[in-house]
Amino acid sequence: MTSHRTTQTMKPATAAKKLGVHLEATPAEFQEGSVSRDELNALQTDPPEWLRELRRNGPHPRPVVAARLGVSISGLARGGVTEALTTEQIEALRDENPEWLQKERATQAEVRKEAERLKEKRAKEAAADS
């Protein structure tokens, strides 16, 4: 018996999320079709110019905006940022450094510090159990 392998495909929204780009900014042919695993891998390995341009200048989806600003996605929402931003808009926000951004960055730093503390605590407990 031979096994017939079917091609896995995903919706354009899923592929855009995996590529870290804003779906509405992608070309129409990308938005209208489905993307196979092989096509996604090819886009990640050797991105076409439109993908490089989107990654460089945006508009960027909220997870990318949050990462570039050093805050959480929830922090973006609390700061009133609900739409995709371009690289230029992100830079302007960084330069402006509004109070909400300072506060959210401090909150994010505390979250990271607490996560690191818990990780070290678990490591010590694991070492003591050994």
N, C-alpha and C positions, 0 to 999 in steps of 0.2 A: 504494500500500500504506500502510496505517496501522500505526503501531507501537503495540503494546499494552504499556502500562507497568504492571508488577506492583508492588505495594506491598511494600517491604522491611519485614520484621518482625524483632524480636530477642526473645530469651528475657528474662523478667523480671529474672534475675540480671544480665544485660548492661546492661539499662536502669537498674537500681538502681546499678550501678557507675558508669555515665555520669552519673547524677544525684548521686552522692556520698552515697548513703544505704545503710543496712543493710537488706538484702532482708527479713529476718525481721520487721522493724519496720513494713514497708509494709502497707497494707490487703490483705485476702485477694483481692479482685478484681484487684489489681495483680499479686500473686504467682501467680495461677492462669492468667492470660491471656498473650497475647503483646503486644508493644508495637511499633507501627509507627513509622517515622521521623517522620512528621507528629505522632503523639501525643507522642513524646519531645520534639520541638521545642516543642510546645504546653506540655508540663510545664516545660520550661526557661524559656520566655518568660513564662508566666503560671502559676506554681506554685499548686496548690490548697492549702488550709489544712493538710492532713495532711503535705504535702511541706515547707512552710515550717516547721511544727512539728518535723519530723524534723531538718531542717537546723539549726534553732536549738538544740534540746535533746537530740537523739540518740534512741536509741543510734547512735553513729557507727561506720562501718567503720574497719578498721585504718589505711588510708591517710590518712583524715581525722584520726584520733587522732594518728598520727605527725606529720602536718603541724602540728597545733595544739600539740604538745609540742616541736616543733623537732628531732625525731629521725627516724631511718630506720625502716622497717617491721622490718628485722632488729634494730635497736636495741630496739624494743618487745618483740620475742620474747626477746632476751637479758635484758630487764628483767622478764620473766615476764608481760607483758601479751599475752594471746592472744585475748581476746574483745572484742566491741564495748563502748565506754564511752559514757556520757552526758556531756553538757557539764559537769554538776555533778561527775562523777568525774574528768574531765580537770582541772577547776579545782582539785579537792582534791589531785590529784597534783602540779600546779604549785606549790601552796602548801606541800605537804609537801617537795617537791624532794628526793627520795631520792638517795642516792649514785649509783645506776645511771643516773638521769635526768641528773644533772650530767655524768657520764662520757660518756653518749651524745650530749648536746648539744655537748660539747667535741669529740668525734669528728666529729660532723656539721659543726661549724664548720671543722675542719681539712680535711674533704673539700671543702667549698665554696671554701676558700682555695686548695687545690691545683687545683681545676677552673678557678678564675679565673686562676691563674698560667699554667696550660697554654693557656688561651684567649689571654692576652696574648702568650705565646711564639709561638703560631701566627700571630697577627696581625702580629707583628714579622717573622717569617719570610716571610709572604706579602708584606709591604711591601718586604722586601729583594729578593724575587724579581721584583718588578714593575719 
